[in-house]
Amino acid sequence: MPGTLLTEAEIDELLAAHPAWTRDGDRLCRTYECGSFVAAFGFMASVALIAENLFHHPEWRNVYGTVEIAITDHDAGGISTNDRSFIEKVDALD
């Protein structure tokens, strides 16, 4: 289910609250350094459970102990309340 698009002010607030995330057009991105491949894989498994629970799935890439995540709401056409929920839950893992 598509979320509600965030206003520019709401996106700015989200990024201020989660400064490790950056904006790339209609995507929000973050790189996590997990220290090892096993730790990164475990982190990705935890993120996968969050994504499935929210039914909001990221674009991501893993190289050894690094996990790069990009999130956007394709159904809503930009950065939405779904992205905010995803970021808040994933950052709580860190």
Steps between C-alpha positions, in 0.01 A plus 500: 500500500653834401582742774424869501770711333702706744534873450846649451486627859412151627787348300737760648375412852549129431855554378578725797379227736697234307816681384674187367237487223539713189268594220559398140205634302194302607706251699641506851833319540727379776811284526542278805844369601443170679860384542473156343306312238317295765399815691384666177299194404337493844418870472348442156286217640368735769429770241325244280259421785424871545450546126268201479300614801457845343461350151751765392819360353832678447752494222821381658850378442738305720877478466673318785413702815330790323128529427372780278126569520282722281128538563218673316129444462452406136122470543471848652747649253762628742600519863208407721384411848599139418861612456489685831371189679765284334784737594384537860480121548829422323689770688370353826706188415823702488 
